[in-house]
Amino acid sequence: MREGSPAEPAPGSCRAEDNGCMTSDDDGTMTADGRYLIVHGRRWRATDPAVPESLRQELVNELMAARRLVRSDPDTARPRVQDAKVALGERGDPWWEPTPAGQRVRLAAAMRALLRHRRPEATICPSDAARVAGGESWRDLMDTAREVAAELAREKIIVVRQHGADVDVAAAVGPIRLARGPAW
């Protein structure tokens, strides 16, 4: 059995009529440990099963929207695909062996992917990203999620809001929201 690369299939290897490369002839079976999906003898990392269903569906929708852009606007599409796949646990550090650095990368990817998928004026809670990256242990990631939000805010990728006003996350006490920033 060959292990699939974490990259997207080669251009032209999927046909539109294959519905995302899966056909009725694919074996599409999961490994016993649930970590990989086997398709045509290739092993592909499975989505982290600890991602809450509503957030998983939102990230899958973002991934599919990004994939539809690959041919017409690859420079925009590829970072979107990357963020969605990292957030879902399909790329980056394995979701079953998280590292602190890998969790930070996954939190940032989840923040960007969730904000991209929502309306431009919409906000997300940092806990949404923590739930994606931490599953049932999401509360343990909240301090890290706020730190990652602060890093993205310093880069002006996002802004941190409290009661509708932009705030410095380090000075904010209580619930905050994240929105697209000026360098979005």
FISELO-881357 format. One record per residue: x, y, z of N, C-alpha, C in turn. Coordinates in steps of 0.02 Angstrom, whole numbers, plus 32768, in hexadecimal, padded with zeros to 4 digits. Layout:
REM residues N
XYZXYZXYZ...
REM end
This chain:
REM residues 184
802A7FC58000800080008000802D803E8000801D806D7FD4804280AB7FD1802180DE7FFD8048810A801C802B814080438021817B80167FE5819780167FD681D37FEE7FFB820E800A800B823C7FDE802C82797FF67FF782A58015800C82D480417FDB8300805F7FC28335802D7FE083367FF27FCC83687FC17F8D83517F9D7F6F83807F7A7F3483707F527F4883427F197F18831C7EFD7F2882F37EC37F44831E7E8B7F6C82FE7E607F8A83227E297F5483407DFD7F61837B7DE17F30839A7DB47F1D83697D7D7EDC83657D707EC483397D3C7EB982F17D527ECD82DF7D917EC3829A7DA67E7C828E7DBD7E5682C17DCA7E1082BA7DDE7DE582D87DA87DAE82B77D9A7D7E82D27D6A7D4282EB7D907D21831E7D777CE7833A7D997CB383057DA57CAA82D77D757C7782A37D7E7C8982707DB47CC782727DCC7CDC82457E027CC6825E7E467CA582987E4A7C8D82B27E8A7CC682B77EBD7CFA82DC7EAD7D3182E57EDB7D6082AA7EDD7D6882877EA77D97824F7E9F7D7D820D7EBB7D45820C7EDE7D2B81CE7EF87CF781B37EC67CFF81757EB27CCE81567E867CB281187EA97C8080FB7E8D7C6280C07EAB7C9380867EAB7CC8808A7E817CF980547E7F7D2F805B7EB47D3380947ED67D66809D7F0A7D5780717F457D8D80597F657D8280327FA17D7180607FDC7D91809B7FE17D8080CD80137D7680B180597DA3808880707D9C806A80B37DCB808C80E47DB6808E81227DDF80AB81587E0C807481747E478089818B7E71805A81AE7E51804C81F27E64801682117E46800182507E4C803682867E83805C82857E8D808F82B87E6880D182A77E4980D5826C7E23811082597E4C814C82447E8D8141823C7EB98179822C7EC1818681E17EB3815481B87EBE815B81707E83813F81497E79815A810E7E49814280DE7E71812380A57E5F80E780917E8280C5805A7E5880CC801B7E7480EA7FE87E5280F27FA87E8280DC7F717E6D80A97F4A7E97808E7F157EDD807D7F2E7EE280617F697F22804C7F847F4C80847FA17F3380C17FA07F5980F97FBD7F3B810B80007F65811E802E7F50812F80717F4E817B80797F138195808D7F0881DD80967EF481E880DE7F10821C80FD7EFF822A81437EB5823D81497E95822081797E4E822D81867E45826E81AD7E0A828A81A97DF882C481D17DF882B0821B7E0E82DE82457E0D82D3828D7DC582C782A47DB6828C82C07D71827E82D47D5A82A783117D8882C983327D7682F1836D7D5C8337835A7D60834A831A7D46838B83057CFA8388830B7CDB83B783307C9283B783357C7283BA82F07C3A839682E87C1B838E82A77C0B83D082847BF0840182A87BDD844082877C1B8464826D7C52846482927C908483827C7CB1845A82457CAE8417824B7CC983EC82167CA683FB81D47C64840181D67C3F840E81987C518452817B7C59848381A67C6C84C6818E7CB184C5816D7CDF849F818B7D23849A816E7D228472812D7CFA843E812A7CF4841780EC7CD6844480B57CA4846B80C67C87849980957CBA84CB807C7CE484E580AA7D19851380967D4B84EF80687D5D84B180797D8B848A80507D6F8480800A7D30846E80057D1284627FC37D0E84A37F9B7CFD84DB7FBC7CFB851B7F997D41852D7F807D7485217FA87DB985307F947DCE85037F5A7DBD84C47F5D7DD084967F287DB084AA7EE57D7484C47EE77D5484DA7EA97D7985147E897DA085397EB07DC685727E967E0B85607E7B7E2285237E887E6885117E777E78851E7E2E7E4D850C7E017E5C85167DB97E58855F7DA47E2785837DBE7E1D85C87DA77E4885FB7DCD7E5785ED7E0D7E7D861D7E357EA985F87E677EDD85D57E4F7F0585AB7E7B7F2985D17EB27F3D860F7EA67F6086357EDA7F3486447F167EF4864C7F0A7EC486567F407EAF86137F5E7EA685E27F347E8A85A27F4A7EBA85797F757EF985767F637F2685487F857F2F85577FD07F3785967FE57F3B85A3802D7EF9859280517EC2859A802E7E818589804B7E7B853D80557E91851780227E9084CE80287EBE84B980617EF984D680637F2A84C480977F0D84D180DD7EF0850C80E87ED4851D81297E9C84ED813C7E6F84DF810E7E3884B2811D7E50846C812E7E80845381087E9A840F81147EC1840C81557EE8843F81657F0C844081A57EDA844381DE7EA8846E81D87E758474820D7E51843182187E42840E81E27E2083CD81E87E4E839582017E8F83A382047EBE8370821B7ED9834481E47EC9835481A57EDE832B816D7F25833C81567F408373816D7F85838681607FA383A181A07FE583AA819F800783C381DB8015838A820B8021839B824A802E8367827C7FF38337827F800082F682877FC882C7828E7F9B82D982C97F5982D782BE7F2B82EA82F37F2E82BC832F7F45827F83267F488250835D7F88825783867FB78281836F7FF6828F8392800382DA83907FD8830383AD7FE1834C83A88020836383CD803F839683B0807783B783D1806283FF83DF80828421840E80708467841B8076849283DC80AC848B83B780B584B3837A808084A0834680718461833F803F844B830F7FF9846383227FEA846683637FAA848083787FA384CA83687FD984EF836F7FD88537835F7FCA854183147FEB851982EB7FE1851D82A27F99850B82927F7F84D882B37F3B84C282A57F0884F682BD7F15851582F67EE88549830F7EE6858482DD7F1F859A82C57F2285D182967EFE85BF82557F098582823D7EE8856B82007E9C8569820A7E86855182447E3E854E82517E20859482547E4385C382747E2A860882777E22862582317E56861D82087E53863981C47E1D8616819B7E1985D4819E7DE985AF81757DA185BF81897D9485C381CA7D5085D381E17D3D861B81CD7D6B864981D57D5C868E81C17D53869581767D79866F814F7D71867281067D2D865880F07D16862481127CD8860580FD7C9B862E810F7CA1865881417C68868081577C6686C281317C2F86E681397C28872781197C648754812D7C77878381027CB187AD81127CAB87D381547C6F87E781687C66880C81A67C5C87DF81E37C59879E81D97C4C876F82107C898768823E7C7C8751827A7CB1874482AB7CAD86FB82C17CE386E482DF7CE486A282FF7CFD86AA83467CEE867A836E7D08867783B27D49864E83B07D7C866183D67DB8863783D77DAA85EF83ED7D7485E684137D6285A284287D4F857683EC7D37859483B57D28856C83797D68854B83607D9E8571835C7DDE855583467DF8852383797DF0853183BA7E07850283ED7DE084C183EA7DA084C483DB7D77848783D47D8F845E83987DA2848083627DBC845C83277DFD843983387E2B845D83587E6E844183657E72841583A37E44841E83D27E4A83FB84117E1483C884217DE083C583F77DAB839584057D8D83A0844A7D84836A846F7D67836F84B27D93839584E37DD3839B84D57E0283BF85017E0B840784EA7DDB842384C77DE2846684AA7DF0849B84DE7DD48494851A7DDF84C8854E7E2984CF855F7E4E8498855A7E96849985687EBC84C385357E9E84CF84FB7EBF84F584C67EAB853F84C47E7F855484F07E66859984EC7E9C85CE84F47ECA85C585247F0085F6852B7F2B85F884EC7F3985BD84D07F6085BA84927F3A85D984587EF885CE84567ECF85EC84217ED2863884257ED0865384617ED4869C84687F1986B584537F4E868F84637F9286A2844E7F9786A284027F7C866F83E27F7E866A83997F5686A4837B7F1D86B483997EF586ED83817F1D872D83877F43873583BD7F6C877083C67FA2877583907FC0873B837F7FF3873B834A7FD4874F83077F9A873482F77F78874582B87F62878E82B87F5087A882F37F3C87EE82F87F79881C82EE7FB3880883087FF0883082FE8002883382B47FF387FD8290800087FB82487FC8881D82207F94883482447F5A885782277F30882981FA7F3887E882037F0F87B881DE7EC987B681FB7EC587BC823D7E8587BF825F7E8587FB828E7E49880C82A67E43883C82DD7E1D881883147E2D882C83517E0C8810838C7DD9884383A47D9C882B83B17D66885983C57D48884284067D308874842A7D0A886884687CD2889A84697C95888284707C5A88AD846E7C5988D8842F7C7088BC83F67C6E88DE83B67CA7890F83A87CD3891A83D97D0B894983D07D4D892283CB7D7A893B83A27DBD891C839D7DE2892783DE7E0388F183F67E2888F484357E6A88CF842D7E9788DC845C7ED588B784617EC5887884887ED1883E846B7EBF8800848C7EE287F884CF7F1E881484D77F42880F85167F1F8835854D7EFC886A853B7ED98893856D7E90887E85767E778855854A7E308841854C7E25880E85837DF1881A85AB7DDD87EB85DF7D9787D385CC7D8E879285C97D4D877785B77D4A8763856F7D0D875685577D05873C85127D1C876E84DD7D3A875384A97D4F877B84707D36875984317D37877F83FB7D24876583B97D5D877783897D63875083547D96875B83227D75876C82DF7D90879E82BD7D7687B3827C7DB087BB824B7DA087C0820C7DD387CD81D97DF4881081E67E36881281DE7E5B884F81EB7E6B887681AC7E8F88AE81B27E9F88D881787ECD88B681457EF68886815B7F238863812C7F05882081157EC58819811D7EA387DA810B7EB087CC80C2
REM end
